[in-house]
Amino acid sequence: MTLSLLLFLVAIIILIACSAFFSGSETALTAASRARMLAMEKAGEERAGLVNQLIEKRDRLIGALLLGNNLVNILASALATSFFIELFGQAGVVYATITLTVVIVIFAEVLPKSWAISDPDRFSLRVSPVIRWVVVLFGPATKVITGLVRQILAIFKVNLDKDTALLSAREELRGTVAILHQEGSVIKDERDRLDGLLDLHELEVSDVMIHRTKMESLDIDMASDKIIAKVIESPYTRIPVWKEEADNIIGFLHSKDVLRAMASQNGKSREISIKKIISEPWFVPETTSLQSQLNAFLHRNAHIALVVDEYGEVEGLVTLEDILEEIVGDIADEHDQNIKGFDPQADGSFIVEGTLPIRDLNRALDWELPDEEATTVAGLVIHEAQMIPEEKQTFTFYGKRFVILKREKNRITQLRIRTLQNH
């Protein structure tokens, strides 16, 4: 082998190594965890800060790496063709194509990318100092190419100027949590809490409120001693008070205020003026997001609000506890009524109250019943059946069999739900 052919071979090997470097770097930097890099940067790791800078301008990074990778691959192909032609004549073109294809796929694509994806954070830290200069070197050319591509795509009504990600930050977090749960790093309860926190901006107060038909309330015109007796019997700390009609809520009665009033009157409940100790009601629209309502509760140092529809009619009430339960699950104390709303049966089915929220059922049983069109289990059945079912009627959808057990007027009050065996 002559000296010129030997130089050709060395140059080809170097170019293949550069191609492997670019391929592995692209995979590592696109798969690196920004959260871990940020933590390492705060801990004093300078290269982690460099990785974050590169990832922040991802389009520029990818453009520079692709440009560098294609340059070395094309140059390696040209040199390999000349090398094999010198050895085998015109047949060398075929040999060069086959040989370089195999070498590039194995050693410049699959091998470095597999290595990089096995530990992208560490790989990124090692290559970031070099990649920074690659981005600087190819930066101007990348801008020109990107601009040309945008102009060409604009002809086909494709606009790359819209800086919108395919997945929002919340969806990316949700996907990460789901993967960690599948791998066993995150248990179900932790996954449910994280999902609940991410769902706050999507849910409205109407999704978690206590409906007016289930609200416990007091008539202001009742005798004071009777009102106080009901407050003592109630498991709730704050109770709505109405006048003349149940929808005319005039305030909330707090059990602590009742105790203070009784102490000031030496326990004579008949002499207490309920009107003087009730607090003003707070009305919020039913379309308010749980995230906004949570912030409002914290800002006002409040724990309860009445939910009204677009006409100002009271639909129910929402409490701070209702919102927190969307994150941490059911919060119960020694005074709560222990009613979960569903009862497991020996045959594997569940007896479920019609008013049970779908989200609570999904969280408790790890199901995936949709809650976009209906909030409660009864609402889901009515939506899917497109009718108000009769007792004993059976419906099958979403891999579950629903049997109507009880109905009061037009309300489904109790169902039996069974998972189908093939699901």
LOKEMAR-180957 format. One record per residue (C-alpha): z, x, y; chain; residue in one letter. Coordinates in pm, 1 decimal, m for minus. Example, Ala and Ser with C-alpha at 12.3 -4.5 7.8 and 13.67 -1.06 7.14 Angstrom:
2
+----------+----------+----------+-------+-----+
|        w |        u |        v | chain | res |
+----------+----------+----------+-------+-----+
|    780.0 |   1230.0 |   m450.0 |     A |   A |
|    714.0 |   1367.0 |   m106.0 |     A |   S |
+----------+----------+----------+-------+-----+
//
This chain:
423
+----------+----------+----------+-------+-----+
|        w |        u |        v | chain | res |
+----------+----------+----------+-------+-----+
|      0.0 |      0.0 |      0.0 |     A |   M |
|   m109.6 |    144.9 |    333.8 |     A |   T |
|    125.3 |    183.0 |    631.2 |     A |   L |
|    m45.2 |   m102.2 |    820.3 |     A |   S |
|      3.5 |   m342.4 |    527.9 |     A |   L |
|    366.5 |   m235.1 |    500.0 |     A |   L |
|    418.6 |   m308.8 |    870.4 |     A |   L |
|    253.5 |   m650.7 |    820.5 |     A |   F |
|    495.4 |   m725.9 |    534.9 |     A |   L |
|    802.6 |   m619.7 |    735.7 |     A |   V |
|    688.6 |   m828.8 |   1033.1 |     A |   A |
|    637.8 |  m1134.8 |    809.9 |     A |   I |
|    988.0 |  m1095.6 |    661.1 |     A |   I |
|   1140.3 |  m1067.1 |   1009.7 |     A |   I |
|    954.1 |  m1377.8 |   1128.4 |     A |   L |
|   1067.0 |  m1575.4 |    821.7 |     A |   I |
|   1425.7 |  m1468.5 |    897.5 |     A |   A |
|   1383.9 |  m1587.2 |   1258.9 |     A |   C |
|   1248.4 |  m1919.1 |   1133.1 |     A |   S |
|   1550.7 |  m1957.7 |    905.3 |     A |   A |
|   1778.6 |  m1879.6 |   1197.7 |     A |   F |
|   1616.8 |  m2146.4 |   1416.8 |     A |   F |
|   1622.7 |  m2408.0 |   1138.9 |     A |   S |
|   1986.5 |  m2346.8 |   1050.6 |     A |   G |
|   2090.7 |  m2340.4 |   1415.9 |     A |   S |
|   1920.1 |  m2673.0 |   1485.8 |     A |   E |
|   2094.2 |  m2839.4 |   1191.2 |     A |   T |
|   2434.7 |  m2692.4 |   1273.0 |     A |   A |
|   2428.9 |  m2770.9 |   1644.8 |     A |   L |
|   2313.3 |  m3130.2 |   1593.7 |     A |   T |
|   2580.1 |  m3188.1 |   1326.2 |     A |   A |
|   2867.5 |  m3008.7 |   1500.6 |     A |   A |
|   3167.2 |  m3221.8 |   1596.9 |     A |   S |
|   3202.8 |  m3242.7 |   1975.9 |     A |   R |
|   3561.6 |  m3357.8 |   1936.2 |     A |   A |
|   3659.6 |  m3050.3 |   1733.3 |     A |   R |
|   3466.1 |  m2822.1 |   1967.3 |     A |   M |
|   3645.8 |  m2971.1 |   2266.5 |     A |   L |
|   3981.6 |  m2916.6 |   2097.1 |     A |   A |
|   3889.1 |  m2555.6 |   2017.2 |     A |   M |
|   3766.9 |  m2499.6 |   2372.1 |     A |   E |
|   4101.5 |  m2620.3 |   2508.9 |     A |   K |
|   4271.7 |  m2383.3 |   2265.3 |     A |   A |
|   4086.5 |  m2090.9 |   2424.8 |     A |   G |
|   3778.5 |  m2048.5 |   2201.5 |     A |   E |
|   3500.5 |  m1948.3 |   2443.8 |     A |   E |
|   3218.3 |  m1998.3 |   2193.6 |     A |   R |
|   3328.5 |  m2359.6 |   2142.0 |     A |   A |
|   3272.8 |  m2418.0 |   2513.3 |     A |   G |
|   2927.2 |  m2264.9 |   2478.4 |     A |   L |
|   2848.7 |  m2499.3 |   2187.8 |     A |   V |
|   2955.1 |  m2798.0 |   2400.5 |     A |   N |
|   2728.0 |  m2682.9 |   2682.2 |     A |   Q |
|   2434.1 |  m2659.7 |   2442.2 |     A |   L |
|   2504.0 |  m2999.3 |   2282.9 |     A |   I |
|   2544.6 |  m3165.6 |   2621.4 |     A |   E |
|   2174.0 |  m3103.1 |   2695.8 |     A |   K |
|   2056.5 |  m3191.1 |   2348.9 |     A |   R |
|   1691.1 |  m3259.8 |   2438.0 |     A |   D |
|   1656.6 |  m2916.4 |   2600.2 |     A |   R |
|   1827.7 |  m2750.6 |   2302.1 |     A |   L |
|   1608.8 |  m2920.4 |   2040.9 |     A |   I |
|   1294.2 |  m2848.5 |   2241.0 |     A |   G |
|   1372.4 |  m2477.7 |   2266.3 |     A |   A |
|   1458.3 |  m2447.9 |   1895.9 |     A |   L |
|   1143.7 |  m2633.8 |   1786.8 |     A |   L |
|    928.6 |  m2422.7 |   2013.8 |     A |   L |
|   1080.7 |  m2099.2 |   1883.6 |     A |   G |
|   1058.3 |  m2213.9 |   1522.6 |     A |   N |
|    692.8 |  m2312.8 |   1551.2 |     A |   N |
|    600.8 |  m1988.7 |   1726.0 |     A |   L |
|    746.1 |  m1767.1 |   1452.5 |     A |   V |
|    605.1 |  m1987.6 |   1173.3 |     A |   N |
|    254.3 |  m1982.1 |   1318.4 |     A |   I |
|    270.8 |  m1606.8 |   1379.5 |     A |   L |
|    403.8 |  m1550.1 |   1026.7 |     A |   A |
|    115.5 |  m1759.3 |    885.3 |     A |   S |
|   m143.2 |  m1558.1 |   1080.3 |     A |   A |
|      1.2 |  m1224.3 |    968.8 |     A |   L |
|     34.3 |  m1339.9 |    607.4 |     A |   A |
|   m329.3 |  m1451.4 |    604.6 |     A |   T |
|   m442.6 |  m1110.5 |    732.6 |     A |   S |
|   m214.9 |   m936.2 |    480.0 |     A |   F |
|   m354.8 |  m1125.9 |    178.9 |     A |   F |
|   m716.1 |  m1094.8 |    297.0 |     A |   I |
|   m671.2 |   m716.7 |    305.0 |     A |   E |
|   m549.0 |   m729.9 |    m55.3 |     A |   L |
|   m768.4 |  m1000.9 |   m214.9 |     A |   F |
|  m1056.6 |  m1058.1 |     22.2 |     A |   G |
|  m1148.0 |  m1416.3 |    118.8 |     A |   Q |
|   m939.1 |  m1554.3 |   m169.3 |     A |   A |
|   m638.1 |  m1422.6 |     22.0 |     A |   G |
|   m647.5 |  m1731.9 |    247.4 |     A |   V |
|   m553.8 |  m1951.1 |    m50.8 |     A |   V |
|   m288.0 |  m1706.4 |   m171.7 |     A |   Y |
|   m141.7 |  m1680.0 |    177.8 |     A |   A |
|   m123.5 |  m2060.4 |    215.3 |     A |   T |
|     48.7 |  m2114.5 |   m118.0 |     A |   I |
|    287.1 |  m1819.7 |    m88.3 |     A |   T |
|    393.2 |  m1882.4 |    269.7 |     A |   L |
|    440.5 |  m2255.3 |    209.6 |     A |   T |
|    681.1 |  m2186.1 |    m76.4 |     A |   V |
|    863.8 |  m1911.4 |    113.1 |     A |   V |
|    902.9 |  m2114.5 |    434.9 |     A |   I |
|   1018.6 |  m2432.5 |    256.8 |     A |   V |
|   1278.3 |  m2248.8 |     46.8 |     A |   I |
|   1396.9 |  m1964.2 |    266.6 |     A |   F |
|   1325.6 |  m2092.8 |    619.8 |     A |   A |
|   1403.7 |  m2464.5 |    579.6 |     A |   E |
|   1604.7 |  m2582.0 |    278.0 |     A |   V |
|   1831.8 |  m2278.9 |    234.2 |     A |   L |
|   1941.6 |  m2228.1 |    599.8 |     A |   P |
|   1976.9 |  m2602.3 |    664.7 |     A |   K |
|   2187.1 |  m2648.2 |    350.3 |     A |   S |
|   2404.3 |  m2356.6 |    454.3 |     A |   W |
|   2440.7 |  m2491.7 |    808.3 |     A |   A |
|   2525.5 |  m2848.8 |    706.7 |     A |   I |
|   2797.3 |  m2723.8 |    467.2 |     A |   S |
|   3001.9 |  m2600.6 |    765.1 |     A |   D |
|   2824.3 |  m2691.6 |   1091.5 |     A |   P |
|   3116.9 |  m2610.2 |   1321.3 |     A |   D |
|   3159.6 |  m2252.1 |   1204.3 |     A |   R |
|   2783.2 |  m2197.5 |   1188.6 |     A |   F |
|   2745.9 |  m2328.7 |   1544.7 |     A |   S |
|   3014.0 |  m2096.1 |   1676.5 |     A |   L |
|   2836.9 |  m1795.3 |   1525.5 |     A |   R |
|   2486.3 |  m1872.5 |   1649.8 |     A |   V |
|   2571.4 |  m2015.8 |   1994.5 |     A |   S |
|   2562.7 |  m1681.6 |   2186.9 |     A |   P |
|   2208.5 |  m1611.0 |   2066.3 |     A |   V |
|   2087.4 |  m1969.5 |   2101.2 |     A |   I |
|   2202.5 |  m1973.5 |   2463.1 |     A |   R |
|   1946.3 |  m1701.3 |   2545.3 |     A |   W |
|   1680.2 |  m1877.8 |   2337.9 |     A |   V |
|   1731.2 |  m2191.0 |   2549.4 |     A |   V |
|   1713.9 |  m1985.9 |   2869.2 |     A |   V |
|   1396.9 |  m1807.9 |   2750.2 |     A |   L |
|   1210.1 |  m2118.4 |   2638.0 |     A |   F |
|   1363.4 |  m2351.3 |   2898.0 |     A |   G |
|   1067.0 |  m2352.0 |   3143.1 |     A |   P |
|    812.0 |  m2402.5 |   2864.3 |     A |   A |
|   1026.3 |  m2681.0 |   2716.0 |     A |   T |
|   1032.7 |  m2865.5 |   3049.4 |     A |   K |
|    654.5 |  m2846.5 |   3079.5 |     A |   V |
|    604.9 |  m2969.0 |   2721.5 |     A |   I |
|    859.5 |  m3249.9 |   2764.3 |     A |   T |
|    690.1 |  m3364.7 |   3085.5 |     A |   G |
|    350.1 |  m3364.2 |   2917.5 |     A |   L |
|    484.2 |  m3563.3 |   2620.7 |     A |   V |
|    638.7 |  m3823.0 |   2854.1 |     A |   R |
|    309.1 |  m3863.1 |   3037.3 |     A |   Q |
|    117.2 |  m3912.1 |   2713.5 |     A |   I |
|    370.4 |  m4160.9 |   2573.7 |     A |   L |
|    373.1 |  m4352.1 |   2902.5 |     A |   A |
|     10.2 |  m4441.1 |   2829.9 |     A |   I |
|    137.9 |  m4625.7 |   2519.8 |     A |   F |
|    420.5 |  m4794.2 |   2718.7 |     A |   K |
|    686.8 |  m4568.9 |   2564.2 |     A |   V |
|    938.3 |  m4456.7 |   2826.4 |     A |   N |
|   1157.4 |  m4158.1 |   2742.8 |     A |   L |
|   1332.2 |  m4167.0 |   3078.8 |     A |   D |
|   1573.1 |  m4433.1 |   2954.8 |     A |   K |
|   1885.4 |  m4240.8 |   2869.7 |     A |   D |
|   2008.7 |  m4482.2 |   2607.9 |     A |   T |
|   2151.4 |  m4380.8 |   2272.7 |     A |   A |
|   2067.5 |  m4563.6 |   1952.8 |     A |   L |
|   2437.7 |  m4588.7 |   1877.5 |     A |   L |
|   2708.9 |  m4647.9 |   2133.6 |     A |   S |
|   3019.4 |  m4430.7 |   2132.8 |     A |   A |
|   3215.3 |  m4716.7 |   1973.6 |     A |   R |
|   2958.5 |  m4758.4 |   1696.6 |     A |   E |
|   2962.3 |  m4385.6 |   1626.7 |     A |   E |
|   3341.5 |  m4392.5 |   1605.5 |     A |   L |
|   3330.4 |  m4698.8 |   1380.2 |     A |   R |
|   3081.3 |  m4525.6 |   1150.7 |     A |   G |
|   3297.4 |  m4213.2 |   1138.0 |     A |   T |
|   3604.8 |  m4418.1 |   1049.2 |     A |   V |
|   3412.2 |  m4601.1 |    774.6 |     A |   A |
|   3297.5 |  m4270.9 |    623.1 |     A |   I |
|   3647.6 |  m4123.3 |    636.7 |     A |   L |
|   3781.4 |  m4438.7 |    469.4 |     A |   H |
|   3524.6 |  m4407.0 |    189.2 |     A |   Q |
|   3620.2 |  m4042.8 |    142.6 |     A |   E |
|   3988.8 |  m4134.2 |    126.8 |     A |   G |
|   4093.0 |  m3951.3 |    444.9 |     A |   S |
|   4177.4 |  m4279.0 |    620.0 |     A |   V |
|   4365.3 |  m4556.5 |    438.5 |     A |   I |
|   4271.4 |  m4922.6 |    481.1 |     A |   K |
|   4553.3 |  m5006.4 |    724.0 |     A |   D |
|   4459.6 |  m4716.4 |    950.7 |     A |   E |
|   4092.1 |  m4815.1 |    936.6 |     A |   R |
|   4179.8 |  m5174.7 |   1028.4 |     A |   D |
|   4384.2 |  m5059.5 |   1327.4 |     A |   R |
|   4106.9 |  m4835.0 |   1456.4 |     A |   L |
|   3845.8 |  m5107.8 |   1403.5 |     A |   D |
|   4068.4 |  m5357.5 |   1583.5 |     A |   G |
|   4100.4 |  m5124.5 |   1880.7 |     A |   L |
|   3722.5 |  m5075.5 |   1894.5 |     A |   L |
|   3665.4 |  m5452.5 |   1874.0 |     A |   D |
|   3875.2 |  m5542.8 |   2180.3 |     A |   L |
|   3580.1 |  m5528.5 |   2420.1 |     A |   H |
|   3368.0 |  m5750.4 |   2190.9 |     A |   E |
|   3622.6 |  m6027.0 |   2128.5 |     A |   L |
|   3718.2 |  m6299.8 |   2374.9 |     A |   E |
|   4056.7 |  m6464.2 |   2423.8 |     A |   V |
|   3916.1 |  m6779.6 |   2265.3 |     A |   S |
|   3884.5 |  m6583.4 |   1939.1 |     A |   D |
|   4258.2 |  m6515.6 |   1911.5 |     A |   V |
|   4423.1 |  m6789.2 |   2116.5 |     A |   M |
|   4656.1 |  m7053.9 |   1976.2 |     A |   I |
|   4456.5 |  m7376.6 |   2004.8 |     A |   H |
|   4607.6 |  m7657.3 |   2210.4 |     A |   R |
|   4639.1 |  m7873.3 |   1898.0 |     A |   T |
|   4881.6 |  m7614.9 |   1754.1 |     A |   K |
|   5063.7 |  m7532.6 |   2078.1 |     A |   M |
|   5433.0 |  m7608.6 |   2092.8 |     A |   E |
|   5513.0 |  m7754.0 |   2436.2 |     A |   S |
|   5786.1 |  m7946.3 |   2618.2 |     A |   L |
|   5789.3 |  m8256.5 |   2839.7 |     A |   D |
|   5962.2 |  m8178.8 |   3170.6 |     A |   I |
|   6083.6 |  m8541.1 |   3191.9 |     A |   D |
|   6294.0 |  m8508.4 |   2876.0 |     A |   M |
|   6670.1 |  m8475.1 |   2915.3 |     A |   A |
|   6779.3 |  m8117.4 |   2983.7 |     A |   S |
|   7000.2 |  m8095.5 |   2676.5 |     A |   D |
|   6712.1 |  m8207.6 |   2451.3 |     A |   K |
|   6477.1 |  m7951.5 |   2604.4 |     A |   I |
|   6733.9 |  m7676.3 |   2555.3 |     A |   I |
|   6791.0 |  m7785.7 |   2195.6 |     A |   A |
|   6417.7 |  m7754.6 |   2127.6 |     A |   K |
|   6410.3 |  m7409.0 |   2290.8 |     A |   V |
|   6692.1 |  m7296.8 |   2062.9 |     A |   I |
|   6516.1 |  m7435.5 |   1754.3 |     A |   E |
|   6179.4 |  m7282.7 |   1847.3 |     A |   S |
|   6070.6 |  m6944.9 |   1704.6 |     A |   P |
|   5898.5 |  m6871.4 |   2038.7 |     A |   Y |
|   6049.9 |  m6705.6 |   2345.6 |     A |   T |
|   5816.2 |  m6868.2 |   2600.2 |     A |   R |
|   5714.3 |  m7234.4 |   2573.8 |     A |   I |
|   5465.9 |  m7427.1 |   2794.6 |     A |   P |
|   5610.0 |  m7720.4 |   2990.1 |     A |   V |
|   5397.1 |  m8022.3 |   3086.6 |     A |   W |
|   5437.2 |  m8326.6 |   3308.2 |     A |   K |
|   5298.9 |  m8678.2 |   3249.9 |     A |   E |
|   5032.2 |  m8559.5 |   3001.9 |     A |   E |
|   5020.5 |  m8271.9 |   2753.4 |     A |   A |
|   4720.7 |  m8102.8 |   2920.1 |     A |   D |
|   4896.6 |  m8086.7 |   3257.4 |     A |   N |
|   5088.1 |  m7761.7 |   3207.2 |     A |   I |
|   5316.0 |  m7690.2 |   3503.0 |     A |   I |
|   5486.1 |  m7373.8 |   3381.7 |     A |   G |
|   5652.5 |  m7172.5 |   3106.5 |     A |   F |
|   6014.7 |  m7194.7 |   3000.1 |     A |   L |
|   6168.0 |  m6862.6 |   2890.7 |     A |   H |
|   6461.7 |  m6869.1 |   2648.7 |     A |   S |
|   6641.2 |  m6596.2 |   2847.2 |     A |   K |
|   6622.6 |  m6807.7 |   3160.8 |     A |   D |
|   6775.1 |  m7093.3 |   2963.4 |     A |   V |
|   7062.4 |  m6869.5 |   2850.6 |     A |   L |
|   7126.5 |  m6750.4 |   3205.8 |     A |   R |
|   7124.7 |  m7111.0 |   3333.5 |     A |   A |
|   7366.9 |  m7220.2 |   3061.1 |     A |   M |
|   7598.6 |  m6931.4 |   3145.3 |     A |   A |
|   7596.1 |  m7027.4 |   3514.0 |     A |   S |
|   7682.2 |  m7389.1 |   3420.9 |     A |   Q |
|   7950.8 |  m7289.2 |   3170.8 |     A |   N |
|   7740.8 |  m7418.6 |   2882.3 |     A |   G |
|   7685.7 |  m7765.6 |   3028.1 |     A |   K |
|   7320.9 |  m7809.1 |   2934.6 |     A |   S |
|   7287.6 |  m8156.6 |   3091.3 |     A |   R |
|   7351.8 |  m8012.9 |   3438.4 |     A |   E |
|   7070.5 |  m7754.8 |   3416.4 |     A |   I |
|   6759.9 |  m7819.0 |   3626.2 |     A |   S |
|   6464.4 |  m7722.2 |   3409.3 |     A |   I |
|   6225.4 |  m7737.4 |   3707.6 |     A |   K |
|   6414.4 |  m7455.5 |   3878.7 |     A |   K |
|   6393.7 |  m7210.9 |   3589.6 |     A |   I |
|   6035.3 |  m7253.5 |   3471.9 |     A |   I |
|   5783.1 |  m6987.8 |   3578.0 |     A |   S |
|   5437.6 |  m7057.0 |   3719.1 |     A |   E |
|   5155.0 |  m7085.0 |   3464.3 |     A |   P |
|   4876.1 |  m6826.9 |   3454.3 |     A |   W |
|   4529.4 |  m6954.4 |   3363.7 |     A |   F |
|   4254.0 |  m6729.4 |   3227.6 |     A |   V |
|   3892.0 |  m6813.7 |   3128.1 |     A |   P |
|   3821.2 |  m6846.1 |   2757.6 |     A |   E |
|   3536.8 |  m6592.6 |   2790.6 |     A |   T |
|   3766.5 |  m6309.8 |   2905.6 |     A |   T |
|   3738.1 |  m6008.4 |   2674.3 |     A |   S |
|   4051.0 |  m5898.1 |   2492.3 |     A |   L |
|   4020.1 |  m5556.0 |   2653.7 |     A |   Q |
|   4022.8 |  m5711.1 |   3001.6 |     A |   S |
|   4305.1 |  m5948.3 |   2911.2 |     A |   Q |
|   4515.1 |  m5666.4 |   2769.3 |     A |   L |
|   4470.1 |  m5471.1 |   3091.7 |     A |   N |
|   4558.6 |  m5782.7 |   3292.2 |     A |   A |
|   4877.7 |  m5838.7 |   3089.1 |     A |   F |
|   4983.8 |  m5479.2 |   3148.4 |     A |   L |
|   4897.5 |  m5495.0 |   3518.8 |     A |   H |
|   5091.3 |  m5818.4 |   3578.3 |     A |   R |
|   5378.9 |  m5732.5 |   3343.0 |     A |   N |
|   5307.5 |  m6066.7 |   3173.8 |     A |   A |
|   5315.3 |  m6170.2 |   2809.2 |     A |   H |
|   5151.2 |  m6513.6 |   2800.7 |     A |   I |
|   4863.4 |  m6701.5 |   2965.4 |     A |   A |
|   4692.9 |  m7038.0 |   2928.8 |     A |   L |
|   4326.3 |  m7035.2 |   2827.2 |     A |   V |
|   4090.5 |  m7277.9 |   3003.9 |     A |   V |
|   3724.5 |  m7366.2 |   2949.2 |     A |   D |
|   3449.6 |  m7375.0 |   3212.4 |     A |   E |
|   3573.8 |  m7716.7 |   3331.4 |     A |   Y |
|   3932.0 |  m7596.9 |   3379.2 |     A |   G |
|   4063.5 |  m7787.2 |   3078.3 |     A |   E |
|   4336.5 |  m7616.2 |   2877.8 |     A |   V |
|   4201.6 |  m7490.4 |   2543.2 |     A |   E |
|   4508.0 |  m7305.0 |   2423.3 |     A |   G |
|   4726.5 |  m7007.1 |   2504.1 |     A |   L |
|   4706.6 |  m6634.8 |   2441.5 |     A |   V |
|   4991.5 |  m6386.2 |   2427.8 |     A |   T |
|   5019.1 |  m6010.0 |   2448.9 |     A |   L |
|   5133.4 |  m6017.0 |   2087.1 |     A |   E |
|   4811.7 |  m6194.5 |   1981.8 |     A |   D |
|   4605.6 |  m5908.4 |   2126.3 |     A |   I |
|   4826.1 |  m5635.3 |   1981.8 |     A |   L |
|   4800.6 |  m5801.0 |   1640.2 |     A |   E |
|   4424.2 |  m5748.9 |   1655.4 |     A |   E |
|   4500.9 |  m5377.4 |   1653.8 |     A |   I |
|   4807.9 |  m5333.0 |   1434.3 |     A |   V |
|   4790.7 |  m5646.2 |   1220.4 |     A |   G |
|   5049.3 |  m5922.2 |   1188.5 |     A |   D |
|   5370.0 |  m5859.0 |   1384.6 |     A |   I |
|   5661.2 |  m6055.3 |   1242.8 |     A |   A |
|   6029.7 |  m6064.8 |   1322.2 |     A |   D |
|   6328.8 |  m6248.9 |   1177.1 |     A |   E |
|   6252.2 |  m6558.9 |   1385.3 |     A |   H |
|   5881.8 |  m6590.3 |   1302.8 |     A |   D |
|   5757.6 |  m6859.1 |   1070.3 |     A |   Q |
|   5620.0 |  m6666.9 |    775.0 |     A |   N |
|   5293.7 |  m6853.5 |    730.9 |     A |   I |
|   4997.6 |  m6629.3 |    654.3 |     A |   K |
|   4748.5 |  m6909.6 |    607.7 |     A |   G |
|   4628.5 |  m6813.7 |    262.3 |     A |   F |
|   4789.2 |  m6820.0 |    m80.1 |     A |   D |
|   4661.2 |  m6608.0 |   m373.7 |     A |   P |
|   4621.5 |  m6798.6 |   m701.3 |     A |   Q |
|   4661.2 |  m6677.7 |  m1058.9 |     A |   A |
|   4288.7 |  m6732.3 |  m1129.3 |     A |   D |
|   4188.4 |  m6490.4 |   m850.7 |     A |   G |
|   4102.6 |  m6757.0 |   m594.1 |     A |   S |
|   4276.8 |  m6817.4 |   m260.9 |     A |   F |
|   4407.2 |  m7139.3 |   m106.7 |     A |   I |
|   4322.8 |  m7103.7 |    263.0 |     A |   V |
|   4410.5 |  m7308.7 |    569.7 |     A |   E |
|   4106.1 |  m7425.6 |    762.7 |     A |   G |
|   4246.2 |  m7290.7 |   1089.1 |     A |   T |
|   4290.0 |  m6938.1 |    952.7 |     A |   L |
|   4086.5 |  m6694.3 |   1165.6 |     A |   P |
|   3802.1 |  m6529.0 |    975.5 |     A |   I |
|   3904.3 |  m6188.8 |   1112.9 |     A |   R |
|   4254.2 |  m6225.0 |    966.5 |     A |   D |
|   4110.9 |  m6317.8 |    627.2 |     A |   L |
|   3866.9 |  m6024.8 |    635.0 |     A |   N |
|   4142.3 |  m5783.7 |    730.2 |     A |   R |
|   4386.5 |  m5909.4 |    466.8 |     A |   A |
|   4137.5 |  m5917.1 |    178.0 |     A |   L |
|   3888.7 |  m5651.7 |    293.7 |     A |   D |
|   3608.6 |  m5908.8 |    303.1 |     A |   W |
|   3308.7 |  m5914.1 |    535.2 |     A |   E |
|   3263.4 |  m6281.9 |    623.1 |     A |   L |
|   3072.0 |  m6312.3 |    953.5 |     A |   P |
|   3264.3 |  m6427.9 |   1260.0 |     A |   D |
|   2983.4 |  m6435.0 |   1518.1 |     A |   E |
|   2916.1 |  m6810.4 |   1498.3 |     A |   E |
|   3262.9 |  m6935.6 |   1405.4 |     A |   A |
|   3620.4 |  m6821.1 |   1458.6 |     A |   T |
|   3799.0 |  m7001.4 |   1175.3 |     A |   T |
|   3725.1 |  m7044.3 |    806.2 |     A |   V |
|   3669.7 |  m7418.0 |    852.9 |     A |   A |
|   3430.8 |  m7346.5 |   1139.3 |     A |   G |
|   3233.6 |  m7105.9 |    920.2 |     A |   L |
|   3192.0 |  m7366.9 |    645.2 |     A |   V |
|   3082.4 |  m7634.6 |    893.9 |     A |   I |
|   2836.5 |  m7392.9 |   1056.2 |     A |   H |
|   2681.4 |  m7293.5 |    723.7 |     A |   E |
|   2679.2 |  m7647.1 |    579.7 |     A |   A |
|   2544.7 |  m7798.1 |    904.2 |     A |   Q |
|   2772.7 |  m8095.1 |    839.8 |     A |   M |
|   3137.9 |  m8193.0 |    811.0 |     A |   I |
|   3202.7 |  m8174.2 |    435.0 |     A |   P |
|   3391.0 |  m8425.4 |    226.4 |     A |   E |
|   3685.7 |  m8337.6 |      3.7 |     A |   E |
|   3589.3 |  m8178.7 |   m330.7 |     A |   K |
|   3252.9 |  m8062.7 |   m192.9 |     A |   Q |
|   3156.9 |  m7706.6 |   m290.6 |     A |   T |
|   2947.8 |  m7453.5 |    m99.2 |     A |   F |
|   2833.5 |  m7102.3 |   m187.2 |     A |   T |
|   2741.9 |  m6837.9 |     67.2 |     A |   F |
|   2816.2 |  m6472.7 |    148.7 |     A |   Y |
|   2913.6 |  m6409.2 |   m213.2 |     A |   G |
|   3196.4 |  m6664.3 |   m202.9 |     A |   K |
|   3245.0 |  m7019.7 |   m331.9 |     A |   R |
|   3419.1 |  m7256.7 |    m90.9 |     A |   F |
|   3579.2 |  m7577.6 |   m221.9 |     A |   V |
|   3705.9 |  m7834.6 |     30.1 |     A |   I |
|   4057.7 |  m7936.8 |    m79.7 |     A |   L |
|   4185.0 |  m8137.8 |    217.5 |     A |   K |
|   4032.0 |  m8301.1 |    521.5 |     A |   R |
|   4200.5 |  m8492.9 |    803.2 |     A |   E |
|   3956.3 |  m8700.7 |   1004.7 |     A |   K |
|   3685.7 |  m8449.9 |   1100.5 |     A |   N |
|   3900.6 |  m8141.3 |   1042.4 |     A |   R |
|   3893.5 |  m7929.2 |    727.2 |     A |   I |
|   4258.3 |  m7839.0 |    670.6 |     A |   T |
|   4256.4 |  m7661.7 |    334.8 |     A |   Q |
|   4000.3 |  m7481.8 |    116.8 |     A |   L |
|   3983.2 |  m7282.8 |   m203.9 |     A |   R |
|   3779.4 |  m6962.4 |   m184.7 |     A |   I |
|   3667.2 |  m6763.4 |   m486.7 |     A |   R |
|   3460.0 |  m6443.4 |   m496.7 |     A |   T |
|   3155.9 |  m6477.2 |   m722.9 |     A |   L |
|   3156.3 |  m6238.5 |  m1016.9 |     A |   Q |
|   2823.3 |  m6074.3 |   m934.7 |     A |   N |
|   2949.3 |  m5968.5 |   m591.0 |     A |   H |
+----------+----------+----------+-------+-----+
//
